[in-house]
């Protein structure tokens, strides 16, 4: 089984971890077989949007036996901060590539409390192995609100940047000497392609696949996580419709990574 320091070209056939906080993956018809490790997180407290010390301790215990080298599905964007827990276990220099409509670099509202809106800043501030962060598809307006002082370590390809060919060329030429950890929030996609519980960007699924293809075939990938599932409510008909859309995207990403 891979360790936190193993690297390899290409993707992973067996190391698929599903962190089930809301029950949404059951609705999406995710495969339930021995190849996938299901982690039941529905009983946890102190984990929704903000992660307190109790929630952190519980999550670290739950993921301890799971390899970093794999594909991790971590439910809705409310739990995107879990990427920090995965990347904290990487024992060598790496580059973090984040696909997200939000930079997730807000100063925390509460000191020492990790949140889905501040976790990237937390990684940069506290993980010396993270040598560079590339954020793809974030809102230009939200990028302008990122605190100063991170210009040398964070490189943005904004939502508008990806509308011009030169930005695509620059992305493909990005010089990255260290292996990569990829984190995908599906709110980077247009609502036509995914249903999430946050405001969304305008990227097409084909564009996301193209960018992932560039990374996968030119760099060593340490691990991947995916969030941005919809949040089930009381309308079963609407939930099943949303589950079909999100489930299809997840299946496409799984096939691509495998």
BAKE-247495 format. One record per residue (C-alpha): x, y, z. Coordinates in steps of 0.05 Angstrom, whole numbers, plus 5000, padded with zeros to 4 digits. Each point is the difference from the previous one (the first is absolute). Layout:
XYZ
...
! end
This chain:
500050005000
502750694984
502850435056
499550755008
506650104965
498949544939
499150314932
498349714933
498050224931
492949894979
494249855046
497749485050
495549404990
498449805071
500950585047
493250344997
497550305065
492950265009
498850455060
492549985010
497550595042
493050104971
498049354968
500550334932
504449474969
494749465013
495150424959
505150094944
500649254992
507449985017
502949294993
499949645066
505249464993
506549765030
504250454955
497250625034
500950185074
493850335029
501050435061
493650155039
500650725025
492650135011
500649945076
505550525007
498950695032
504150634993
501549864926
494950384957
503350614967
504250105063
504349475031
501150045075
505249615040
495249435014
498149944927
507350034978
502049445048
494349574975
501650114926
507449885009
498449345035
495349804944
504750144942
506349755035
499949324967
498550274931
505650154951
501350704976
501649704931
492949914977
493550334981
496050295058
492850224993
498450475058
492650194991
497850724992
504450624999
498550095074
505449485012
505350254952
504650155058
501249255005
505150104943
504550315053
499849355041
501849584939
505750474978
502750055071
502049274992
504350114939
507149925023
503650364944
499650664961
493850054956
495750484960
492650075016
495550114939
492950215019
494150054953
494950445036
495550594987
502450275067
507350125020
498549735071
505250495028
495750415047
502950185068
496549555050
494050295037
502149625063
507349925019
502749294994
493549754968
500949704930
494550154950
498049854929
501550734983
506950055031
503349324990
504650194942
502950575041
500949505057
503849534955
504650554976
501250285070
501249345035
502649484951
507250124981
499849444949
494950384958
504650394953
494750294953
492550064993
496550064933
492650205004
496049894936
493250304983
499050455059
495650624995
504050624981
496250405052
501749505055
507349974979
500550755012
497949895072
505849525015
504550295055
506650294976
506649655011
498649354961
501950244931
506449584997
496949345018
492950044970
498850014925
492950134976
496749814934
493550375011
493249854970
501150544948
507249804986
497749334973
495850354947
506250174960
504649544964
506450305028
498049795071
499149294976
506950014970
502950295064
496749465041
502849454956
507050315006
499650105076
506749795028
499049525057
505949595025
496649705061
494449485000
492850245002
494049905044
493550174964
493850265036
493550104961
493850375024
494649894948
497450715012
505350204950
495349714948
494050344969
493349785031
498749654934
505249485020
499549955075
495350175058
503450275062
498050375063
504350614984
499950514944
503449724938
504750194944
499449934925
505049454983
497549444956
501249275016
504149944936
504550575023
501049685068
501849344967
504950354953
503650345058
500249365041
502749634939
505850504995
501849885074
499249245000
504149894938
505750485015
501049965075
500449515057
493450005039
500249845074
492549985013
493350304982
493850225036
493250214974
494550385036
494150434979
494249535007
493050285005
496550025068
493849555004
493650335024
492749805009
498349984925
501749294980
498550114926
504850594997
505249635041
500049414953
500750474940
506050355033
503049335020
499849764928
503850624977
505349985054
500749244997
501450044926
505750505010
503049565054
499849394955
503450394944
505550245047
501049295027
500849724930
504950554983
504249895062
500249254992
! end
